[in-house]
Amino acid sequence: MQKIQLITVGGLKEAYLRQAAAEYQKRLAPLCALETLEIREARLPADPSPAEIARALEAEGRDILRAVPPGNLLVALCIEGRQMPSERFAAWLQKAAVEGARGVSFVIGGSFGLAPAVKTAAALRLSVSEMTFPHQLFRVMLLEQLYRAYSILAGAKYHK
């Protein structure tokens, strides 16, 4: 069973998002070994300067990189990443498993995105759209896409 780690900056504040995430985690349980790790979002003033944002991202980035287990492929979710259809995403996950990756760590940044160091360390920079989504909502979207990918690999009807 493939190990999937979901590293997020910040937690899910809204009950409806927690419920949706829990539903997909339940669906994923028989398909992969899913672990979710929430990294504390760096505190910033109401109107942070670019330097304050850079320092916050750097601190979050250090925590993220420390959380990735050795041998895991790191996937940075970012708008400038590569887009792929669900079938190609499923094939990518399968290839990672076949090629011996210990697991896959997906990283969702906070309001200001991800540190450059995290993006540089990533085996894949992935984007689902040129649009911007709230990071809390995106966690649910990623869980759904993981479920869809494993459904594709299993030949299930969910994807259709």
Secondary structure, DSSP 8 states (H G I E B T S, - for coil): --EEEEEEES---SHHHHHHHHHHHHHHTTTSEEEEEEE------SS--HHHHHHHHHHHHHHHHHHS-TTEEEEEEEEEEE---HHHHHHHHHHHHHTT-SEEEEEE-BTTB--HHHHHH-SEEE-S-SS---HHHHHHHHHHHHHHHHHHHHT-STT-
